[in-house]
C-alpha cells in the first residue's frame, strides 16, 4: 500500500524498470563524475550503465547552490537519481534501510 506520494525529479528510462534493493546509504555524498555536486540523505538502490550509483536524495548542491528549486520537482532534471525535497528525503532516509525493496515502474 502507498503511505506517501510526492513529486520527484528523475530521468526517463533510468534506472530500468525492475525490482531493486537498497544496498548503501550515506548522510552526505558527492557525485563521482562531478565532485563539486553534493547531496544529502543518499539511499542507493541501483547502478547506471556508466557505473554511477543511483538512489534517492535531496536536491543536489553545487558550491552551496541548489541545482533546481522545489517547484521544479516533477521535471526530468536528474542524471538518473531520484531528487526529492529535503523533508521528503529525510522521510525516505528514515524509512528505507538496507535491504528495503525498491520497485521501478514505467
Steps between C-alpha positions, in 0.01 A plus 500: 500500500610858437575698817626819334508659156697806392670652195859408418742572217660208322602391154277315257605135451765508773515284693325237292165371622551215743540397860801623696620501858659778709868403526666813638419822687699820565393809695708715259664405170633663184471402135768266367519695171448849646653516851377860541139372499395359838176374646361383834304193608622273218323162492660293218307224327631468141792565265493682167656345190787746556563351844363804683295430810126568487298581808259727679640828642415864556551768233876509425711806568791634295720736699218556749232573237215259421495358145123545488216642706237300684246647254689318221448158660299290258723598207757263350811687619713227655784299356329186630441535874170584662519857630264590783410802710716501815208405728407205273865392477516488880183287512644261238830488691322408821282237331722329237758289680746255344305224325185708441343398168468773232272436201551723195205508258468647150 
